[in-house]
Every structure is written in C-alpha cells, then in structure tokens.
C-alpha cells in the first residue's frame, strides 16, 4: 500500500485578457485555489506544496521501514539558513512520525514541522518525553490526538526562553524521544527510541558548557551544581546545572524540602536523557512561604529521588543537600 503526500490542487491556465463574462469567474476561482493550496503556509509558516517539501512514504507492512523519496526542501523562507533533511523519527506499532522541516524563527522560539500517520488500530496521543538541543534538555510543547487511520501535519514547538537559559545560540543537533499513548487509556503507552537530527550547521560552532557554581552532589550517575537564585512577584527560583552521566534516562524528584527548617512544597520537574545536561530551577511559592511565616530564607535543605524513566524504579536517593543563599 502506497501513501503519497503531495500538494493537492492545481491552478487553472491563464485565460486571454479579451475573455469577458467568464474571465472574471476564472480569475476568482484561481485566487481561491491559490488561497487554499497555501493554507499550510498561513497556519504553519511554510508550504507543503510540491515545490517546497515533497515526500512519499512507502509502508509495505505495519513493521516495514518507510522510505522517503522525491524529497525537495526549499530553505528560502528560513532566513537563518539553518535547515534539516526530512528524517524518520518513529516507526513502531503502526505509528509513523517524520520531521519534515525546521523553523528557526517560530512564534514560541523554534519549531520542528512533523508529519504523523497512525496506521494502528488505536486512537493515539503523541507527546514529547525527552528533547535536547546541543546536549541540553529544553522545554517543548506537543500534544496531538491522531485517530486510527488518520494522518496530519503539526508543529513541535521549542520554547525560546529554554534555549536562552542554556546559552544555546546555534541549533546544531536535536535529540527527540516521543511518548505515544492510547487515547482511552493513557497508561497504555510506549516510548520509541530517541533519534538525533543534525542541522545544516552541525559542527560549525561550539556549544558553551558552564558548570560554575557550588557542587552539591556528584557520583558516577549524576552531578548537581547550584548556580544562582532570583525572584519575581510570586516565585523564588533556585537554579541548578545537572548532568546525567548514566546510560539511562532519569527523572529527578524533590524530597524533604525545608526552608529555615520548615517543610515546604516547591515546584520542580526535571527529566534528563542519558549523557545530557540541563539547567533546571526549583520554584518556591512566595504565598506558601508567607503562610509558614518565612521571610528571607537563611537555609534551604532538600534531596533528590532519582528514578529510571522507563521503569519508574528508584535508582538512587541523594543525601540531603544544603544551600545557604
């Protein structure tokens, strides 16, 4: 079974200027066709027309590897000159995901344009489990429902602020791992193998890695460095540099957090792929501090429970760490 993804619609041939009554009707229809064949350009910032991105997917069986043919990518709309080759990211359990192009100037920062096809017998939810750029974990947004038998184009949005705190100026490589779940039972899910995409500027720059700060914990698996703190109107942020030197993806969860010897419940979320690093912040809510009659923080104690992402089993529990702001 062949499934072809090409531009749909053609522009009628231009009529002679001396045509009268129906000339204007043809002109109107031509304008309408041009509008609808460029809807992707309006909503996604790029066109999937045949002269822009053209790909044919050939899944010969549910377990077969799709092959991309007739790939033509027009990078003229990408003013930075950074682009990717269309890349197959997922081919498991009847679900196919391909990165078709890269937008270096998207609304939220950067974006990957994806093509998704669901040949499984279940309606699925597609989201991101792990995502890194130049070796740093960064925050993204993707949550798409794809019915059984359907396909779609969508964008995986990359938050610009996450690149800024990681000191990422040039996107050289992208590593992505998805989570694919049953719409009707989200616990019924699987995590395809991570895939790395190299951009057109890979190797042309050096990614800065700043490990300065107070080393709170270090072993063969992880390294935790306290960098700095700052606050806004409602939160106080304690920012860390964390490395995952293990061969597994890890989740870090806070436990036993005490400010001035009083228990509190900060906001924190940290997932790190094997061999990657992250700049992540513990966020203390000023309202909670006020309720506990905590003014300035003289001492902050906490530890991390480190879990294996794939099994949810505990890997280590760190000793108590202390920050003296």
C-alpha positions in Angstrom: 0.0 0.0 0.0 1.5 3.4 -1.1 0.5 6.6 0.6 1.6 9.8 -1.2 1.7 13.2 0.4 1.8 15.8 -2.2 0.3 19.2 -2.8 -3.4 19.0 -3.7 -4.9 21.3 -6.2 -3.8 23.0 -9.4 -4.1 26.5 -10.8 -6.2 26.8 -14.0 -4.4 28.0 -17.1 -4.5 31.7 -17.5 -7.2 32.9 -19.9 -6.8 35.5 -22.6 -7.5 39.1 -21.4 -10.2 39.6 -24.1 -12.4 36.9 -22.5 -15.3 38.7 -21.0 -18.1 37.3 -18.8 -16.4 34.1 -17.6 -12.9 35.7 -17.5 -13.7 37.2 -14.1 -15.2 33.9 -12.8 -12.0 32.1 -13.7 -9.9 34.8 -12.1 -11.9 34.4 -8.9 -11.6 30.6 -8.9 -7.8 30.9 -9.5 -7.5 33.2 -6.4 -9.5 30.7 -4.3 -7.3 27.8 -5.4 -4.1 29.8 -4.6 -5.5 30.6 -1.2 -6.5 27.1 -0.2 -3.3 25.5 -1.5 -1.3 27.8 0.8 -3.3 27.3 4.0 -0.3 25.4 5.5 1.8 28.5 4.8 -0.7 30.7 6.6 -1.0 28.5 9.7 2.4 26.8 9.8 4.8 29.3 8.3 5.8 27.0 5.4 4.1 25.3 2.5 3.9 21.6 1.8 3.4 22.3 -1.9 5.3 20.1 -4.4 8.0 22.7 -5.0 8.6 23.1 -1.2 8.5 19.9 0.7 7.7 16.8 -1.3 7.8 13.3 0.2 6.4 9.9 -0.5 6.0 7.3 2.3 6.0 3.6 1.4 5.0 1.4 4.3 4.8 -2.1 2.7 3.7 -3.6 6.1 3.0 -2.4 9.6 6.6 -3.3 10.6 8.3 -2.1 7.5 10.6 1.0 7.5 9.1 3.8 5.4 11.4 5.2 2.8 11.4 8.9 1.8 11.6 9.6 -2.0 11.4 12.8 -4.1 12.5 15.0 -1.1 12.9 18.6 -2.1 13.2 21.2 0.6 13.1 24.9 -0.1 15.0 26.8 2.6 14.4 30.3 1.2 11.8 31.0 4.0 14.4 30.2 6.7 16.3 33.4 6.9 19.0 31.9 9.2 19.9 29.3 6.6 19.5 26.5 9.2 17.6 23.5 7.9 17.3 19.8 8.3 16.9 16.8 6.0 13.5 15.2 6.4 14.0 12.4 8.9 12.0 9.4 10.1 11.7 9.6 13.9 9.2 6.9 14.7 8.2 3.6 13.0 6.7 1.4 15.7 3.4 -0.3 16.3 1.9 1.2 13.2 2.8 4.8 14.1 5.0 6.8 11.8 6.4 10.3 12.7 8.7 12.2 10.4 10.5 15.6 10.9 9.8 17.4 7.6 11.4 20.8 8.2 12.8 23.1 10.9 11.7 26.7 11.6 14.4 28.8 13.2 12.1 31.7 13.8 8.8 30.3 15.1 6.3 32.0 17.3 7.5 30.5 20.6 11.1 30.3 19.5 11.9 27.4 17.2 9.9 24.5 15.8 10.0 21.2 14.1 7.3 20.6 11.5 6.1 17.0 11.8 4.2 14.6 9.7 2.3 11.9 11.7 0.5 8.8 10.4 -1.5 6.4 12.6 -1.9 3.0 11.0 -2.5 1.3 14.3 -5.9 0.1 15.5 -6.0 2.6 18.4 -6.5 6.4 18.6 -3.3 7.8 20.0 -1.9 10.8 21.8 1.5 12.0 20.7 3.7 14.0 23.1 7.4 14.6 23.8 9.1 12.5 26.5 12.6 13.8 26.1 14.1 16.6 23.9 17.5 18.1 23.8 19.5 20.6 21.7 23.3 20.6 21.6 23.3 18.2 24.6 21.0 20.4 26.8 17.5 19.4 27.7 15.0 22.1 26.6 11.3 22.6 27.1 8.9 21.9 24.3 5.2 21.6 23.6 3.4 18.9 21.6 0.1 17.2 22.4 -1.7 15.8 19.4 -4.6 13.3 19.2 -4.5 11.2 16.0 -7.4 8.8 15.3 -6.7 5.3 13.9 -6.2 5.5 10.1 -5.6 9.3 10.2 -2.6 11.4 9.3 -1.7 15.1 10.0 0.9 17.8 9.9 1.7 19.5 13.2 4.5 21.5 14.9 6.7 20.6 17.8 7.3 23.9 19.5 10.6 24.7 21.2 10.5 27.4 23.9 12.9 30.2 23.2 13.5 31.0 26.9 14.7 27.4 27.5 17.4 28.0 24.8 18.4 31.3 26.5 19.0 29.8 29.9 21.0 27.0 28.4 23.1 29.5 26.4 22.1 28.0 23.1 22.7 30.4 20.2 23.0 27.9 17.3 20.9 24.8 16.9 23.4 22.1 15.7 21.7 18.9 16.7 18.3 17.8 18.1 17.6 14.6 20.0 14.0 13.7 20.4 12.1 10.8 22.1 8.3 10.7 22.0 5.6 9.2 24.2 2.7 7.5 22.4 -0.3 6.6 24.4 -3.8 5.1 23.9 -6.3 8.0 24.0 -8.7 5.9 26.1 -6.0 4.6 28.5 -3.1 6.9 28.8 -1.2 4.4 31.0 -1.1 2.1 27.9 1.8 3.8 26.2 5.3 3.2 24.7 8.4 5.2 24.3 10.1 4.8 20.9 13.9 5.0 20.7 15.4 8.5 20.7 16.5 9.8 17.3 19.1 12.6 16.7 18.8 15.1 13.9 21.8 17.1 12.7 21.1 20.5 11.3 22.9 22.1 8.4 25.3 24.0 10.8 26.2 20.9 12.9 29.9 21.1 13.9 30.4 24.7 12.8 30.1 26.1 16.3 31.0 25.1 19.9 28.2 24.9 22.5 29.3 26.6 25.7 29.0 24.5 28.8 29.1 26.4 32.1 29.5 24.2 35.1 30.4 27.0 37.5 28.8 27.0 41.0 28.6 25.1 44.2 28.8 21.3 43.6 26.1 19.8 45.8 26.4 16.1 44.7 28.4 14.1 42.3 28.8 10.4 41.6 29.0 8.1 38.5 25.4 8.8 37.6 24.6 12.4 38.2 26.2 15.8 39.0 24.2 18.6 40.7 25.6 22.1 40.8 23.8 25.1 42.5 24.2 28.1 40.2 22.1 31.1 41.4 18.8 32.3 42.7 16.4 35.1 41.7 12.8 36.0 42.2 9.8 37.6 40.6 6.4 38.8 42.0 5.2 35.3 43.0 8.2 32.9 42.9 11.7 32.4 44.1 13.9 30.4 41.7 16.9 28.3 42.8 18.7 27.2 39.6 20.9 24.2 39.1 23.1 22.7 36.5 22.6 18.9 36.4 24.4 16.2 34.4 23.2 12.7 33.6 26.3 10.5 33.2 24.4 7.2 33.3 23.3 5.0 30.5 19.6 5.6 31.2 17.1 8.4 31.1 16.4 9.8 34.6 13.7 11.7 36.4 14.7 13.8 39.4 12.1 14.4 42.1 12.5 16.7 45.1 12.0 15.3 48.6 12.3 16.6 52.2 12.5 20.3 51.2 12.8 22.6 54.2 13.3 26.3 54.3 14.6 27.6 57.6 13.8 24.1 59.0 10.1 24.4 57.9 8.7 21.9 55.3 7.6 23.4 52.0 6.5 22.0 48.6 8.3 23.8 45.8 7.6 23.3 42.1 10.2 21.2 40.3 10.3 19.0 37.2 13.5 17.5 35.7 14.0 14.8 33.2 17.4 14.1 31.7 18.3 11.8 28.8 21.5 9.7 29.1 24.6 11.8 28.5 22.7 15.1 28.5 22.6 18.1 30.8 20.0 20.6 31.9 19.6 24.0 33.6 16.6 23.5 35.9 15.0 25.6 38.7 13.3 24.8 41.9 10.4 27.3 42.3 9.3 28.4 45.8 5.9 30.0 46.0 6.0 33.2 48.0 2.5 32.7 49.2 3.5 29.4 50.8 6.5 31.0 52.4 4.2 33.7 53.8 1.8 31.1 55.2 4.7 29.5 57.0 5.9 32.9 58.2 9.1 32.6 56.3 10.6 35.9 55.4 14.1 35.7 54.0 15.5 32.2 53.5 18.6 31.6 55.5 18.9 27.9 54.8 17.4 25.5 52.2 17.6 21.7 52.6 16.5 19.1 50.2 17.4 15.8 48.4 16.6 14.2 45.1 14.9 10.9 44.4 16.4 9.7 41.1 14.1 7.3 39.0 14.6 5.4 35.8 12.2 6.9 33.2 11.5 3.6 31.5 10.8 1.5 34.6 9.9 4.2 37.2 12.1 2.3 39.6 14.3 4.2 42.1 18.0 4.4 41.1 19.4 6.5 44.0 18.3 8.8 46.8 20.8 11.5 47.2 22.0 12.7 50.7 20.5 15.9 52.0 21.9 19.0 50.2 22.0 22.4 51.7 22.0 25.8 50.0 22.8 28.9 52.1 21.6 31.9 49.9 
